[in-house]
Amino acid sequence: MNDVQAGFLPRPDGERIAYRMLPGRPPGFVFLHGFRSDMTGGKALAVEDFCRARGHACLLFDGFGHGESSGDFAHGTIGRWEEDAAAALDSLTQGPQILVGSSFGGWIMILAALARPGRVAALVGIAAAPDFTEDLILPAFSPDERRALESVGQVMVPGTYDLPPYPITKRLIEEARGHLVLRGPIPFAGPVRLIHGLEDPDVPWRTSLALASQLTSTDIEVTLVKGGGHRLSEPADLARLAATLDRLLRNTSP
């Protein structure tokens, strides 16, 4: 679309974060994509279309090692992805922002909100997966895979959703322990909306309940979708997301 400004945000180490930015009024929306996904997915573009129709600003970007951004995915860490999200907020947005995080992006969303509390007005999680390295990936490893993680430093795991196998590194697992959020209260006071499929094979729906329990906000709604899987990208899912954003917008607009 000719109303979108595309570019690259340079990082201090020479890497570049690819982004799409739609100008508009506040509050703006920032979409944080899933693990090994990117800003061209159906949910990301649905958020952009929602903002375009209502005249609100929107930012989509690819995390380090994802999509059009530079970097080797195998060298990514939760801390690195959180730093890039905070840098995108600082450099590419103005005023209050509503963060929309999908799966892994739901973890980065929480970390970005904690890093920039004055900038984040509300949170929307779609099958949010905070702490997935510790709570989902590591427990699923077999004894042989755990030994390989220690001896080789990584484990290749099968890809899902037509993606090829990919590495889970010892560094990713260990570094992530410094960014776990479900172990105690999460100090965020703004509105929170969490959507999760009851048939999600990748991230249990109870993860969204655990997140809702730890967030200190008193304005939290959890929507559980009967028959819903992990991606929640079917037309009915995108319509539900748009309706959720529309209701939330009424509570957060200046």
MOSUL-V372272 format. One record per backbone hydrogen bond with DSSP energy under -0.5 kcal/mol. NH is the residue of the N-H (numbers start at 1). CO is the residue of the C=O. E is the energy in kcal/mol with one decimal. If there is no record, write none. Layout:
# MOSUL-V372272
<<NH;CO;E> <NH;CO;E>>
This chain:
# MOSUL-V372272
<<4;1;-1.5> <5;21;-3.3> <6;4;-0.6> <7;19;-1.9> <9;17;-3.1> <10;8;-0.7> <11;15;-2.8> <14;11;-2.3> <17;9;-2.4> <18;16;-0.6> <19;7;-2.4> <20;60;-2.9> <21;5;-2.7> <22;58;-3.3> <23;3;-0.7> <23;21;-0.6> <25;55;-2.8> <27;96;-0.5> <28;96;-2.2> <29;57;-1.8> <30;98;-2.4> <31;59;-2.4> <32;100;-3.1> <33;31;-0.6> <37;34;-2.0> <41;38;-1.2> <45;41;-2.4> <46;42;-1.9> <47;43;-2.1> <48;44;-2.1> <49;45;-2.6> <50;46;-2.3> <51;47;-2.3> <52;48;-2.5> <53;49;-2.3> <54;50;-1.0> <55;51;-1.1> <55;52;-0.5> <56;51;-2.0> <57;25;-1.9> <58;22;-2.1> <59;29;-2.7> <60;20;-2.8> <61;31;-0.7> <62;18;-2.3> <65;70;-2.3> <66;63;-2.2> <69;66;-2.0> <70;16;-2.3> <73;71;-0.6> <75;72;-2.3> <76;73;-2.0> <81;77;-2.4> <82;78;-2.3> <83;79;-2.4> <84;80;-2.2> <85;81;-1.8> <86;82;-2.4> <87;83;-2.3> <88;84;-2.3> <89;85;-2.2> <90;86;-2.4> <91;87;-2.7> <92;88;-2.5> <93;89;-0.9> <97;119;-2.4> <98;28;-3.0> <99;97;-0.6> <99;122;-2.2> <100;30;-3.1> <101;99;-0.5> <101;124;-2.6> <102;32;-2.7> <103;101;-0.6> <103;126;-2.7> <105;102;-2.8> <106;103;-1.9> <107;103;-0.7> <107;104;-1.1> <108;104;-1.8> <109;105;-2.4> <110;106;-1.3> <111;107;-2.2> <112;108;-2.8> <113;109;-2.2> <114;110;-2.1> <115;111;-2.0> <116;112;-2.1> <117;114;-0.5> <119;116;-1.9> <120;116;-0.9> <121;97;-3.0> <121;119;-0.6> <122;97;-1.1> <123;191;-2.2> <124;99;-2.4> <125;193;-2.7> <126;101;-2.8> <127;125;-0.6> <127;195;-3.4> <129;103;-2.4> <132;129;-1.3> <135;131;-2.7> <136;132;-1.9> <137;132;-2.7> <138;133;-2.1> <140;136;-0.8> <140;137;-0.7> <141;137;-0.7> <141;138;-1.2> <146;142;-2.5> <147;143;-2.1> <148;144;-2.2> <149;145;-2.4> <150;146;-1.6> <151;147;-2.7> <152;148;-2.8> <153;148;-1.4> <154;148;-0.7> <155;168;-2.2> <157;155;-0.6> <157;166;-2.9> <163;160;-1.2> <166;157;-2.0> <168;155;-2.7> <169;167;-0.5> <170;153;-2.8> <173;169;-2.0> <174;170;-2.7> <175;171;-2.8> <176;172;-1.8> <177;173;-0.7> <177;174;-0.8> <178;175;-1.5> <179;176;-2.4> <180;177;-0.5> <184;181;-0.7> <186;214;-3.1> <187;185;-0.6> <188;186;-1.8> <191;121;-0.6> <192;219;-2.5> <193;123;-2.4> <194;221;-2.8> <195;125;-3.0> <196;223;-2.7> <197;229;-0.5> <198;225;-2.6> <199;228;-2.4> <200;197;-1.3> <207;204;-2.2> <208;205;-1.0> <209;205;-1.1> <210;206;-2.5> <211;207;-2.4> <212;208;-2.5> <213;209;-2.1> <214;210;-1.7> <215;211;-2.1> <216;186;-2.4> <217;188;-0.9> <220;218;-0.5> <221;192;-2.1> <223;194;-3.5> <224;222;-0.6> <225;196;-2.7> <225;223;-0.5> <226;224;-0.7> <228;225;-2.0> <237;234;-0.6> <238;234;-2.5> <239;235;-2.2> <240;236;-2.0> <241;237;-2.4> <242;238;-2.5> <243;239;-2.3> <244;240;-2.2> <245;241;-2.7> <246;242;-2.4> <247;243;-2.2> <248;244;-2.3> <249;245;-2.5> <250;246;-1.2> <251;247;-0.7> <251;248;-1.1> <252;248;-0.9> <252;249;-0.5> <253;249;-1.9>>
